Amino acid sequence: MLNYLDFEKPLSDIEGKVHELRKLAGEDEIIDTSSEISKLEAKAKDVLTDLYAKLTPWQKTQVARHPARPHFSNYVDGLFEDFTLLAGDRKFSDDPAIQSGLGRFRGQGVAVIGQEKGNDTKSRIHHNFGSARPEGYRKAVRVIEMADRFNLPIITLIDTSGAYPGVGAEERGQAEAIARSTEICLNVKVPIISVIIGEGGSGGAIAIATGNRVYMLEHAIYGVISPEGAASILWRDATRAKDAAANMKITAQDLKGLGVIDDIISEPVGGAHRDPAAVIASTGDTIAAALGEMATMDGEAIRKDRRDKFLNIGRNL
């Protein structure tokens, strides 16, 4: 049984009945439930399609945070060969919230950086739910500089609600580390392809999402703050996150219209968690196409392309 979101209750009721009928058929071979199951499955498919055709921004936020949604580690396993994890910032320690390393993407050497949220209680705590500390961003800078030195394209996969706001992180220069990571992304002479695969929250996201091409999955979100954070600031009431989400323009569709992202990667009906392999393959195709577009560009042209992209955001609105 899937982990259903609250707006998916009509679907959970139908699929729950399907599950009960399958169980009944398994216990009693005399009873034929195949016809009823087929009808319910067809109805469930229609309900699922209808639900996901008109998601609100808050519902998209819920989908982007779904616990079964594929994470950084799933994309690494599905897209990259010979991936070698690189740890530590050479200054303080390693930060498991940001994962980085070198590997091969369809035969081409690349550097890969992204946030990992974890997929169970133990791993989520280990990865701090994808919220990085300064050493995570300094590790990213180290790997970006290495990629630039060896002329390796950089692929970043973003999935974080934001950088970690703890006292220790602030004492170790969280803001400076994020700014430095953003700066190095703007200055390197190799292509950077960024994909928001779940949440893209605040400076914690932009620190590694300053790419030549920035893509979002269909039900991902991307904004300067989480809806709960915005609601706490605007109305001093985090429970109004739904209202904040509706006004923040955080969906892929809104951001493509504003020119913040380049394109949207479609998800299976029902979200990426219903068919992870398909969405990972689509993401790989999008990355490959973007790298192909820049294959003939020299380093200076690549850097200018990236800087111009971000300087021009909002100018034509």
Backbone bond lengths (Angstrom), bond angles and torsions (degrees), N, CA, C in turn:
res aa  C-N    CA-C-N  psi(-1)  N-CA   C-N-CA  omega(-1)  CA-C   N-CA-C  phi
1 M - - - 1.460 - - 1.524 109.45 -
2 L 1.327 115.51 139.64 1.448 120.64 -178.74 1.524 110.99 -79.11
3 N 1.328 115.38 161.43 1.454 121.82 172.90 1.527 106.53 -86.33
4 Y 1.335 117.19 100.93 1.464 120.98 -173.84 1.522 111.14 -82.97
5 L 1.338 114.99 143.58 1.449 121.67 173.67 1.524 108.59 -82.59
6 D 1.340 117.09 162.12 1.461 118.64 -173.24 1.530 113.13 -61.57
7 F 1.344 118.03 -34.55 1.464 119.35 -179.11 1.535 112.03 -77.08
8 E 1.326 116.59 -6.44 1.461 120.81 179.99 1.528 112.70 -93.93
9 K 1.329 118.38 14.21 1.465 121.02 -177.28 1.528 112.76 -57.56
10 P 1.345 119.96 -43.11 1.472 118.18 177.79 1.524 112.20 -57.14
11 L 1.325 115.92 -36.63 1.461 120.77 178.91 1.529 111.12 -72.05
12 S 1.326 116.69 -41.37 1.466 119.69 -178.61 1.525 111.13 -63.64
13 D 1.344 116.97 -35.08 1.463 120.47 178.37 1.524 110.71 -62.99
14 I 1.331 116.58 -44.55 1.467 120.55 -178.39 1.516 110.80 -68.70
15 E 1.329 116.37 -47.72 1.464 119.19 -178.05 1.530 111.30 -69.01
16 G 1.329 116.64 -25.72 1.463 120.10 173.80 1.522 111.02 -65.68
17 K 1.336 116.32 -40.27 1.465 120.44 177.25 1.526 111.12 -65.41
18 V 1.341 115.68 -38.82 1.469 119.66 177.18 1.526 110.05 -60.72
19 H 1.317 115.52 -42.99 1.473 120.59 179.67 1.531 110.75 -62.18
20 E 1.332 116.67 -41.95 1.459 120.86 179.82 1.519 111.20 -64.87
21 L 1.341 116.64 -41.19 1.466 120.47 179.75 1.531 111.31 -66.44
22 R 1.320 116.52 -39.38 1.475 119.63 177.50 1.538 110.10 -63.65
23 K 1.315 115.42 -40.48 1.459 119.59 179.16 1.524 110.73 -65.27
24 L 1.334 115.86 -41.08 1.460 121.21 178.72 1.524 110.91 -63.30
25 A 1.329 116.55 -43.25 1.461 121.03 179.52 1.519 111.18 -63.50
26 G 1.322 116.43 -34.41 1.458 120.25 179.14 1.515 112.62 -71.46
27 E 1.339 116.26 -29.50 1.453 120.69 -178.99 1.527 112.94 -84.89
28 D 1.337 114.93 -28.71 1.473 119.62 -176.96 1.525 109.02 -132.53
29 E 1.332 117.37 103.91 1.458 121.27 -175.46 1.531 112.67 -71.72
30 I 1.313 117.77 -15.41 1.469 121.03 -179.40 1.516 111.05 -73.78
31 I 1.327 116.57 -36.06 1.468 120.79 -177.09 1.519 109.77 -78.48
32 D 1.330 116.24 126.25 1.458 122.24 178.78 1.530 109.29 -101.44
33 T 1.305 115.59 108.54 1.466 120.43 -178.57 1.522 112.64 -107.33
34 S 1.336 117.66 5.95 1.466 121.06 -173.25 1.526 113.13 -59.97
35 S 1.326 116.72 -40.36 1.468 119.89 -179.01 1.530 111.09 -64.93
36 E 1.331 115.94 -45.55 1.462 120.06 -179.76 1.525 111.13 -65.85
37 I 1.331 116.39 -37.82 1.465 120.75 178.14 1.519 110.80 -63.43
38 S 1.321 117.25 -42.94 1.462 121.35 179.84 1.526 111.20 -61.11
39 K 1.339 116.00 -42.59 1.465 120.25 179.08 1.525 111.19 -63.50
40 L 1.340 115.46 -43.58 1.459 119.44 -179.22 1.527 111.69 -67.61
41 E 1.330 116.65 -37.55 1.467 119.89 178.79 1.523 110.94 -65.39
42 A 1.320 116.99 -39.16 1.465 120.50 177.25 1.528 110.27 -64.86
43 K 1.333 115.92 -40.56 1.463 120.19 178.68 1.521 110.79 -65.88
44 A 1.347 116.08 -40.94 1.461 120.30 179.33 1.524 110.79 -62.12
45 K 1.317 116.58 -40.70 1.467 120.53 178.96 1.526 111.03 -62.14
46 D 1.329 116.41 -42.09 1.469 120.51 178.87 1.525 111.14 -65.45
47 V 1.336 115.84 -42.49 1.471 120.02 179.96 1.525 110.12 -64.12
48 L 1.331 116.83 -43.89 1.469 121.15 179.36 1.525 110.92 -60.40
49 T 1.323 116.68 -46.06 1.468 120.89 179.68 1.518 111.09 -61.54
50 D 1.329 115.97 -42.41 1.470 120.47 -179.53 1.518 111.54 -66.07
51 L 1.340 116.85 -42.28 1.464 120.58 -179.87 1.525 111.46 -61.60
52 Y 1.335 116.91 -45.24 1.456 120.94 -173.77 1.530 113.11 -84.07
53 A 1.321 117.00 -5.19 1.468 119.76 176.16 1.524 111.55 -81.97
54 K 1.326 117.04 -14.26 1.478 119.36 -175.32 1.531 111.20 -140.45
55 L 1.321 115.95 46.49 1.463 119.52 178.95 1.520 111.31 -70.01
56 T 1.314 116.80 138.72 1.457 121.68 173.22 1.534 108.44 -81.22
57 P 1.329 118.40 164.42 1.472 119.79 176.32 1.525 113.28 -55.82
58 W 1.326 117.69 -37.06 1.457 119.09 179.54 1.529 111.14 -69.61
59 Q 1.322 116.64 -38.25 1.461 119.70 176.78 1.525 110.91 -65.19
60 K 1.337 117.42 -37.31 1.461 120.35 175.64 1.532 110.36 -64.34
61 T 1.320 116.32 -35.82 1.465 120.01 176.09 1.521 110.77 -61.22
62 Q 1.324 116.01 -41.83 1.464 120.08 177.80 1.525 111.43 -63.94
63 V 1.328 116.54 -41.14 1.463 120.39 179.34 1.531 110.10 -65.61
64 A 1.335 116.22 -41.83 1.474 120.93 179.79 1.524 111.54 -61.25
65 R 1.329 116.76 -27.23 1.459 121.63 -178.28 1.527 113.07 -98.88
66 H 1.316 117.80 4.90 1.458 120.34 -175.76 1.536 109.90 -54.86
67 P 1.324 117.97 130.97 1.475 120.43 -175.60 1.525 114.40 -62.07
68 A 1.338 117.19 -23.21 1.470 119.39 -179.27 1.528 112.55 -94.82
69 R 1.323 116.63 2.29 1.458 119.95 179.21 1.540 109.41 -64.23
70 P 1.348 118.18 138.19 1.465 118.68 -179.08 1.525 111.91 -59.76
71 H 1.329 115.54 137.93 1.455 122.83 -177.53 1.528 110.95 -107.20
72 F 1.310 115.82 -178.76 1.466 122.08 -179.00 1.526 111.78 -49.73
73 S 1.328 117.02 -47.05 1.467 120.56 -176.87 1.524 111.69 -61.87
74 N 1.330 117.21 -33.98 1.463 120.35 178.23 1.526 111.11 -67.65
75 Y 1.325 116.72 -39.75 1.466 120.50 178.32 1.530 110.51 -67.74
76 V 1.318 116.75 -39.08 1.462 119.70 177.82 1.529 110.18 -61.28
77 D 1.331 116.44 -45.85 1.466 120.36 -179.68 1.529 111.56 -64.31
78 G 1.345 116.36 -35.10 1.456 119.81 -175.05 1.517 115.71 -86.94
79 L 1.345 117.63 -21.30 1.461 119.81 -171.56 1.527 114.90 -117.17
80 F 1.328 117.74 -24.51 1.462 119.18 -170.37 1.528 111.86 -118.71
81 E 1.304 114.59 143.05 1.462 121.21 176.65 1.532 109.28 -108.48
82 D 1.309 115.45 153.47 1.478 121.91 176.90 1.524 111.88 52.99
83 F 1.325 116.35 37.69 1.462 119.29 -178.14 1.525 110.36 -72.97
84 T 1.325 115.38 127.17 1.470 122.04 179.20 1.519 108.87 -117.73
85 L 1.316 116.21 118.21 1.454 121.35 -178.18 1.521 110.23 -74.98
86 L 1.332 116.02 134.99 1.465 122.30 176.62 1.527 108.52 -111.15
87 A 1.309 117.19 128.75 1.457 120.91 -174.11 1.528 111.27 -116.74
88 G 1.328 115.08 152.73 1.461 121.24 171.98 1.517 114.65 86.99
89 D 1.350 114.15 147.75 1.464 120.20 178.55 1.523 112.16 -100.42
90 R 1.330 117.45 1.39 1.469 124.25 -178.91 1.529 112.38 63.56
91 K 1.340 115.46 17.90 1.464 118.85 179.32 1.523 112.14 -132.70
92 F 1.328 116.24 -39.66 1.466 118.76 -176.52 1.530 111.85 -133.46
93 S 1.338 117.01 -60.49 1.461 118.99 -179.19 1.532 108.90 -170.54
94 D 1.309 115.82 -172.62 1.458 120.82 173.90 1.525 109.17 -96.35
95 D 1.330 115.82 149.67 1.460 121.02 177.14 1.522 108.40 -122.25
96 P 1.333 118.31 109.74 1.464 120.81 -177.45 1.531 114.31 -66.73
97 A 1.340 118.08 -14.83 1.465 119.65 -179.77 1.521 111.19 -66.23
98 I 1.323 116.96 -33.60 1.460 121.02 174.66 1.520 108.38 -107.46
99 Q 1.319 114.96 124.16 1.458 122.16 177.54 1.532 108.18 -106.83
100 S 1.314 116.38 139.93 1.462 119.48 -179.12 1.516 109.39 -150.31
101 G 1.325 114.74 154.27 1.448 118.04 178.87 1.512 112.10 177.56
102 L 1.320 115.48 -173.34 1.459 122.42 -179.08 1.526 108.64 -117.74
103 G 1.317 115.66 146.45 1.460 120.27 179.13 1.510 110.28 -165.00
104 R 1.318 114.67 -168.17 1.467 120.42 177.73 1.519 109.73 -119.97
105 F 1.336 114.14 133.51 1.457 120.94 176.86 1.524 107.58 -115.88
106 R 1.311 115.30 107.10 1.466 122.13 -178.64 1.526 111.49 52.28
107 G 1.324 114.21 43.53 1.461 120.98 176.62 1.506 115.44 90.27
108 Q 1.319 118.33 -9.44 1.460 122.22 -177.63 1.526 110.37 -103.86
109 G 1.321 117.05 133.86 1.453 120.78 176.96 1.518 111.33 -67.68
110 V 1.326 117.55 134.01 1.468 121.86 -178.89 1.527 109.60 -143.90
111 A 1.333 115.10 161.66 1.464 121.74 167.84 1.523 107.32 -103.59
112 V 1.314 116.55 141.48 1.465 121.29 -177.19 1.522 108.85 -127.51
113 I 1.335 116.33 131.22 1.464 121.70 -179.47 1.522 108.25 -137.27
114 G 1.320 117.20 139.87 1.460 119.17 177.04 1.512 112.49 -172.06
115 Q 1.323 115.09 168.51 1.462 120.42 175.73 1.528 109.46 -91.96
116 E 1.307 115.70 139.30 1.465 122.03 176.48 1.526 108.57 -116.57
117 K 1.345 116.66 123.41 1.465 120.90 -179.50 1.524 112.99 -89.12
118 G 1.325 117.07 -24.96 1.462 120.27 -174.50 1.518 110.71 93.09
119 N 1.335 116.17 160.50 1.460 119.42 -175.90 1.528 114.48 -124.83
120 D 1.318 117.96 5.25 1.461 122.07 171.47 1.530 107.44 -150.45
121 T 1.315 116.54 175.60 1.467 119.51 -173.40 1.525 112.41 -56.86
122 K 1.328 116.23 -46.11 1.462 120.05 -177.08 1.522 111.31 -63.60
123 S 1.332 117.59 -47.46 1.461 120.34 -177.38 1.526 111.46 -71.44
124 R 1.326 117.45 -32.29 1.473 119.44 177.74 1.517 111.36 -65.12
125 I 1.316 116.21 -40.39 1.468 119.98 176.79 1.524 109.68 -66.19
126 H 1.335 116.58 -43.09 1.467 120.62 -179.81 1.527 111.34 -59.40
127 H 1.341 116.26 -41.85 1.468 120.90 -178.26 1.534 112.45 -91.07
128 N 1.332 116.79 6.38 1.464 122.03 178.47 1.529 111.59 54.73
129 F 1.335 116.22 35.95 1.460 123.04 177.55 1.531 112.63 57.30
130 G 1.332 116.06 26.04 1.465 119.76 177.84 1.515 114.67 82.26
131 S 1.321 118.00 6.18 1.470 121.52 179.34 1.527 109.28 -95.29
132 A 1.324 115.70 108.75 1.468 120.87 -171.60 1.527 113.06 -83.57
133 R 1.322 114.36 152.62 1.457 123.28 172.98 1.534 108.57 -98.52
134 P 1.331 118.90 173.84 1.475 120.59 -176.77 1.518 113.43 -54.73
135 E 1.346 117.11 -38.20 1.458 119.30 -178.92 1.532 112.17 -63.79
136 G 1.339 116.77 -25.07 1.460 119.67 175.95 1.514 111.67 -67.72
137 Y 1.333 116.11 -42.78 1.467 119.86 179.74 1.525 110.96 -72.65
138 R 1.333 116.84 -32.53 1.463 119.03 176.67 1.534 110.70 -70.86
139 K 1.317 116.86 -31.49 1.461 119.73 172.78 1.525 109.68 -65.34
140 A 1.330 116.52 -42.24 1.466 120.25 178.50 1.524 110.59 -60.36
141 V 1.330 116.91 -42.89 1.470 120.80 178.55 1.524 110.28 -60.34
142 R 1.325 116.82 -42.15 1.469 121.09 179.76 1.532 110.63 -59.68
143 V 1.322 116.48 -44.45 1.467 120.46 -178.23 1.532 111.02 -71.79
144 I 1.332 117.48 -36.80 1.465 120.80 177.84 1.529 110.20 -63.55
145 E 1.331 116.54 -44.46 1.470 120.37 178.06 1.530 110.93 -62.60
146 M 1.320 116.86 -38.77 1.457 120.91 178.08 1.534 110.30 -64.08
147 A 1.326 116.36 -43.83 1.461 120.43 179.40 1.526 110.85 -62.24
148 D 1.333 116.58 -40.54 1.458 120.62 178.84 1.531 110.52 -64.33
149 R 1.311 116.25 -39.59 1.465 120.91 -178.59 1.532 111.17 -64.67
150 F 1.333 116.19 -37.90 1.462 120.19 -176.48 1.534 113.38 -102.81
151 N 1.338 115.22 13.08 1.467 121.33 175.33 1.533 112.83 57.61
152 L 1.330 115.05 48.22 1.464 121.05 178.77 1.523 110.09 -107.97
153 P 1.325 118.96 127.10 1.467 120.43 173.64 1.525 110.45 -57.86
154 I 1.319 115.65 151.16 1.460 121.15 -177.24 1.528 108.99 -115.29
155 I 1.320 116.08 130.69 1.458 121.89 176.62 1.519 107.88 -117.09
156 T 1.333 116.89 124.42 1.464 120.11 179.72 1.523 109.66 -118.27
157 L 1.326 115.29 138.00 1.463 122.88 -179.06 1.521 107.76 -120.63
158 I 1.314 116.34 115.52 1.461 121.05 -169.84 1.515 111.12 -103.85
159 D 1.318 116.38 129.19 1.459 121.76 177.09 1.521 108.93 -158.61
160 T 1.310 116.46 83.98 1.470 121.60 -178.38 1.512 110.68 -151.18
161 S 1.304 116.63 145.25 1.466 120.02 174.10 1.517 110.54 -80.01
162 G 1.330 116.72 -11.12 1.461 121.44 179.05 1.522 110.31 147.06
163 A 1.312 116.22 166.81 1.466 120.87 177.28 1.528 109.72 -67.32
164 Y 1.327 115.87 154.32 1.462 120.52 -178.38 1.535 110.33 -68.63
165 P 1.355 118.00 127.45 1.466 120.69 -175.30 1.526 114.48 -97.15
166 G 1.325 118.73 19.90 1.454 120.85 -176.35 1.525 114.03 -69.31
167 V 1.306 115.40 164.16 1.460 121.45 -178.00 1.527 110.89 -60.14
168 G 1.332 117.47 -45.23 1.454 120.57 -179.62 1.514 112.50 -60.32
169 A 1.332 115.58 -40.22 1.463 119.70 179.03 1.526 110.80 -64.55
170 E 1.304 116.62 -40.76 1.463 119.93 179.06 1.526 110.96 -67.74
171 E 1.323 116.46 -38.40 1.465 120.42 178.90 1.532 111.21 -64.03
172 R 1.314 116.82 -31.35 1.468 120.30 -178.40 1.519 112.60 -91.89
173 G 1.336 117.69 9.65 1.460 120.97 172.09 1.515 115.26 87.74
174 Q 1.329 116.53 50.46 1.463 120.53 -178.20 1.529 112.31 -58.07
175 A 1.323 117.11 -48.75 1.467 120.44 -177.18 1.534 111.45 -62.83
176 E 1.339 115.87 -42.62 1.467 119.59 179.58 1.522 110.98 -63.93
177 A 1.335 117.13 -40.11 1.459 121.12 -178.80 1.533 110.87 -64.75
178 I 1.330 116.45 -41.19 1.473 120.76 178.25 1.524 110.15 -65.76
179 A 1.337 116.29 -43.87 1.465 120.25 179.50 1.524 111.42 -63.45
180 R 1.321 116.64 -40.12 1.458 120.79 -179.68 1.529 110.82 -66.39
181 S 1.319 116.56 -38.71 1.462 120.23 178.40 1.526 110.71 -65.89
182 T 1.326 116.68 -42.09 1.466 120.62 177.72 1.523 110.13 -62.96
183 E 1.328 116.28 -42.34 1.464 121.04 -179.93 1.525 111.77 -61.59
184 I 1.326 117.00 -45.55 1.460 119.43 -177.55 1.522 110.85 -66.69
185 C 1.343 116.51 -33.82 1.468 119.80 176.07 1.532 110.92 -61.59
186 L 1.311 116.98 -38.18 1.467 120.81 -179.36 1.522 112.38 -71.84
187 N 1.328 117.39 -24.05 1.458 119.96 -170.04 1.524 115.96 -100.86
188 V 1.327 118.57 -18.26 1.465 118.68 -176.43 1.526 111.09 -70.55
189 K 1.329 115.45 158.37 1.469 121.50 -175.28 1.521 113.27 -106.62
190 V 1.333 116.19 22.06 1.463 120.51 174.96 1.526 108.34 -116.89
191 P 1.326 117.75 155.15 1.471 119.87 -179.68 1.526 111.83 -63.67
192 I 1.326 115.82 141.92 1.461 121.66 172.03 1.529 107.44 -122.52
193 I 1.315 115.75 121.25 1.466 121.98 177.04 1.521 107.41 -111.57
194 S 1.318 116.79 120.97 1.462 121.35 -176.39 1.528 110.17 -115.83
195 V 1.328 115.86 138.31 1.459 121.28 178.52 1.529 108.78 -131.92
196 I 1.328 117.06 123.51 1.462 120.79 173.35 1.519 106.11 -85.80
197 I 1.333 116.39 110.90 1.457 120.89 -173.81 1.529 112.51 -96.56
198 G 1.328 116.98 -14.63 1.461 121.13 178.86 1.508 109.65 -147.81
199 E 1.327 115.87 -99.32 1.467 121.01 175.34 1.526 110.38 -99.19
200 G 1.304 116.02 141.01 1.448 121.34 170.41 1.518 107.37 -122.85
201 G 1.312 117.37 97.31 1.446 120.61 -171.51 1.516 114.05 -110.24
202 S 1.327 116.90 116.17 1.458 124.25 166.63 1.528 113.24 59.06
203 G 1.334 115.76 -155.48 1.459 121.26 -179.39 1.512 112.34 -63.13
204 G 1.336 116.22 -25.39 1.447 119.92 177.29 1.508 112.54 -61.14
205 A 1.330 116.59 -26.19 1.466 121.35 177.25 1.524 110.92 -90.21
206 I 1.321 117.28 -49.58 1.474 120.68 -174.07 1.522 111.24 -63.24
207 A 1.319 118.06 -22.65 1.464 121.69 -179.84 1.519 112.45 -58.36
208 I 1.340 116.70 -29.94 1.467 118.86 177.08 1.532 111.33 -123.33
209 A 1.334 116.78 10.59 1.474 120.41 -179.52 1.516 112.82 -109.64
210 T 1.324 117.23 14.67 1.457 120.88 179.74 1.527 108.15 -86.35
211 G 1.317 115.44 74.01 1.455 120.97 -172.97 1.520 114.37 -107.97
212 N 1.333 115.40 166.01 1.471 120.15 172.66 1.517 110.63 -63.22
213 R 1.326 115.70 -38.29 1.455 121.87 176.63 1.524 107.55 -128.54
214 V 1.321 115.89 130.45 1.456 121.31 179.56 1.526 108.12 -122.44
215 Y 1.306 115.45 121.96 1.468 121.29 -179.06 1.521 109.82 -119.29
216 M 1.332 115.09 158.37 1.464 121.07 174.83 1.511 109.53 -132.16
217 L 1.315 115.37 143.15 1.454 118.47 168.78 1.531 108.62 -68.12
218 E 1.307 115.81 154.29 1.463 122.23 -171.80 1.525 113.46 -53.83
219 H 1.325 117.30 -38.20 1.468 120.44 -177.52 1.527 112.68 -110.62
220 A 1.323 116.83 20.60 1.469 120.61 173.99 1.530 109.08 -79.99
221 I 1.325 116.32 166.88 1.459 121.51 175.74 1.525 109.18 -130.43
222 Y 1.340 115.43 155.66 1.472 120.24 -175.80 1.521 107.50 -153.66
223 G 1.331 117.09 121.42 1.457 118.74 -177.64 1.511 112.15 -161.66
224 V 1.324 115.53 174.39 1.461 121.14 -176.80 1.522 112.45 -76.71
225 I 1.330 116.52 -13.83 1.463 121.68 -179.13 1.519 107.27 -163.34
226 S 1.316 116.60 160.01 1.460 119.38 177.04 1.524 109.69 -70.94
227 P 1.331 119.05 155.01 1.470 120.16 176.65 1.526 112.58 -56.81
228 E 1.345 116.63 -37.75 1.466 119.27 178.74 1.525 110.95 -65.08
229 G 1.349 116.27 -41.00 1.457 120.18 178.58 1.519 111.86 -64.67
230 A 1.324 116.35 -41.88 1.463 120.27 179.08 1.526 110.90 -63.91
231 A 1.338 116.23 -41.58 1.459 119.85 -179.97 1.529 111.09 -64.90
232 S 1.343 116.74 -36.79 1.459 120.43 179.30 1.521 111.50 -65.69
233 I 1.337 116.14 -35.95 1.467 120.46 179.90 1.527 111.56 -76.98
234 L 1.334 116.55 -46.70 1.461 120.74 -174.51 1.525 113.26 -73.44
235 W 1.329 115.97 -42.99 1.466 119.96 -173.85 1.518 113.31 -122.47
236 R 1.333 116.51 3.09 1.469 121.16 -176.75 1.528 110.82 53.33
237 D 1.326 114.70 38.13 1.462 120.15 -177.04 1.529 108.82 -152.25
238 A 1.328 116.87 98.79 1.466 120.75 -177.19 1.517 113.28 -64.90
239 T 1.337 116.29 -18.75 1.467 118.84 179.96 1.530 112.26 -70.51
240 R 1.337 116.08 -10.48 1.471 119.36 177.96 1.534 111.46 -92.57
241 A 1.316 115.27 25.70 1.462 120.28 179.33 1.526 111.92 -58.23
242 K 1.314 116.68 -33.99 1.465 120.72 179.08 1.530 110.39 -61.15
243 D 1.335 117.02 -41.61 1.471 120.75 178.25 1.525 110.68 -66.82
244 A 1.337 115.96 -40.35 1.463 119.36 179.89 1.526 110.69 -63.75
245 A 1.322 116.70 -44.54 1.465 120.82 -179.56 1.525 111.34 -59.33
246 A 1.318 116.15 -37.91 1.468 120.70 -178.14 1.524 112.24 -67.34
247 N 1.339 117.29 -22.75 1.460 120.82 -175.49 1.529 114.57 -107.55
248 M 1.317 117.77 -5.67 1.467 121.06 -171.41 1.523 115.30 -91.48
249 K 1.344 117.41 -10.28 1.479 120.69 -177.84 1.524 110.72 57.15
250 I 1.327 116.38 57.25 1.461 120.74 -175.29 1.525 113.22 -103.72
251 T 1.320 117.91 -4.20 1.457 119.32 -177.02 1.528 111.18 -82.96
252 A 1.316 115.88 160.08 1.461 120.81 179.43 1.517 111.08 -60.38
253 Q 1.322 116.58 -38.22 1.453 120.59 -178.36 1.535 111.24 -65.81
254 D 1.331 116.69 -42.04 1.468 120.61 177.28 1.529 110.85 -64.06
255 L 1.313 116.72 -45.13 1.462 121.06 -173.57 1.523 112.39 -72.51
256 K 1.319 117.49 -29.90 1.462 119.03 173.96 1.523 109.78 -66.75
257 G 1.332 115.98 -40.76 1.463 119.75 177.68 1.516 112.51 -63.70
258 L 1.328 117.10 -30.91 1.470 121.42 179.91 1.527 112.42 -85.78
259 G 1.321 117.16 -6.91 1.462 120.25 179.44 1.517 114.34 81.50
260 V 1.325 117.41 13.16 1.462 120.71 -179.74 1.528 110.32 -77.23
261 I 1.332 116.39 -36.07 1.468 120.49 177.37 1.523 108.75 -117.45
262 D 1.331 115.68 163.41 1.460 120.51 -176.62 1.513 113.52 -90.03
263 D 1.325 117.22 -35.67 1.457 118.56 -179.08 1.526 109.53 -164.68
264 I 1.342 114.47 170.42 1.459 122.51 -177.96 1.519 109.23 -114.93
265 I 1.315 116.03 134.22 1.467 121.82 176.46 1.531 107.72 -96.41
266 S 1.312 116.35 119.93 1.469 120.64 -176.83 1.524 111.44 -64.59
267 E 1.335 114.70 146.91 1.454 121.66 174.49 1.528 109.55 -111.31
268 P 1.321 117.46 156.69 1.469 119.90 174.38 1.523 109.49 -60.08
269 V 1.325 117.22 153.52 1.463 120.24 176.21 1.525 108.30 -58.83
270 G 1.325 115.92 125.60 1.455 120.11 -177.18 1.512 113.64 101.08
271 G 1.351 117.20 -2.08 1.449 120.27 176.37 1.512 114.15 99.97
272 A 1.330 115.79 162.11 1.465 122.26 -176.30 1.525 112.41 -59.76
273 H 1.330 117.64 -28.60 1.464 120.39 -177.39 1.521 112.85 -69.79
274 R 1.328 117.66 -15.70 1.467 119.85 179.33 1.532 112.23 -84.22
275 D 1.318 117.42 -19.29 1.468 120.62 176.08 1.524 108.92 -154.48
276 P 1.335 117.27 72.69 1.464 120.69 -177.18 1.523 113.87 -56.49
277 A 1.324 117.56 -40.34 1.466 120.48 -177.17 1.520 111.18 -60.39
278 A 1.331 116.79 -40.09 1.461 120.52 -178.58 1.526 111.62 -66.67
279 V 1.329 117.24 -43.93 1.465 119.28 -177.43 1.521 111.05 -72.46
280 I 1.324 117.68 -32.43 1.469 120.31 176.30 1.520 110.01 -66.42
281 A 1.335 116.80 -41.01 1.468 120.35 178.12 1.524 110.95 -64.51
282 S 1.326 118.04 -41.72 1.472 121.59 178.52 1.522 110.73 -63.49
283 T 1.324 116.26 -39.63 1.465 120.28 177.55 1.520 110.45 -63.03
284 G 1.316 116.82 -41.64 1.462 120.61 177.90 1.516 112.08 -61.26
285 D 1.331 117.13 -41.20 1.468 121.01 178.69 1.526 110.90 -63.57
286 T 1.330 116.63 -39.92 1.462 121.15 179.68 1.529 110.72 -65.87
287 I 1.319 116.57 -43.54 1.468 120.70 178.32 1.522 110.40 -62.43
288 A 1.324 116.61 -43.59 1.467 120.98 -179.43 1.522 111.02 -61.46
289 A 1.333 116.62 -42.44 1.464 120.50 179.65 1.523 111.01 -63.91
290 A 1.333 116.91 -41.06 1.466 121.06 -179.67 1.527 111.05 -65.60
291 L 1.319 116.70 -42.79 1.470 119.98 177.99 1.524 110.26 -64.08
292 G 1.324 116.93 -37.42 1.463 120.74 178.14 1.516 112.19 -62.56
293 E 1.341 116.57 -37.75 1.468 120.89 179.53 1.520 111.93 -62.07
294 M 1.329 116.55 -32.92 1.465 120.60 -174.91 1.528 113.53 -101.82
295 A 1.325 116.17 6.89 1.465 120.03 -174.60 1.524 113.35 -61.19
296 T 1.330 116.79 -30.72 1.466 119.69 -176.34 1.531 113.20 -97.94
297 M 1.335 117.21 0.28 1.461 120.40 -178.59 1.523 110.44 -83.14
298 D 1.348 116.64 141.27 1.466 118.91 176.19 1.532 109.79 -83.94
299 G 1.342 115.84 174.21 1.449 120.92 -174.14 1.514 114.37 -58.45
300 E 1.302 117.22 -44.58 1.464 120.41 -179.03 1.522 111.16 -65.21
301 A 1.327 116.40 -39.35 1.468 120.17 179.36 1.526 110.74 -65.53
302 I 1.331 115.83 -38.12 1.469 120.30 178.80 1.522 110.77 -65.16
303 R 1.326 116.45 -44.49 1.462 120.06 179.38 1.531 110.91 -64.85
304 K 1.324 117.41 -43.46 1.470 120.85 179.23 1.526 110.95 -63.72
305 D 1.319 116.80 -40.63 1.460 121.08 178.63 1.523 110.83 -57.94
306 R 1.323 116.51 -42.93 1.467 121.25 -177.65 1.525 111.01 -70.63
307 R 1.307 116.63 -45.81 1.463 119.85 -179.34 1.523 111.05 -63.86
308 D 1.330 116.69 -42.65 1.462 120.25 179.24 1.529 111.29 -63.12
309 K 1.306 115.62 -37.49 1.467 119.95 -179.79 1.529 110.56 -56.55
310 F 1.322 116.32 -48.41 1.462 119.59 -176.03 1.535 112.31 -77.53
311 L 1.312 117.11 -32.54 1.466 119.25 177.71 1.524 111.89 -68.94
312 N 1.325 116.94 -24.91 1.466 121.05 -176.46 1.521 113.78 -92.16
313 I 1.324 117.83 -5.99 1.466 119.52 179.19 1.530 109.74 -61.11
314 G 1.298 116.27 126.10 1.453 121.77 176.99 1.514 115.21 88.95
315 R 1.319 118.51 -10.12 1.466 120.06 -175.75 1.521 113.16 -73.46
316 N 1.321 116.41 -26.21 1.472 118.74 -176.59 1.526 113.35 -103.29
317 L 1.329 116.87 15.07 1.469 119.82 -179.31 1.524 111.07 -83.67
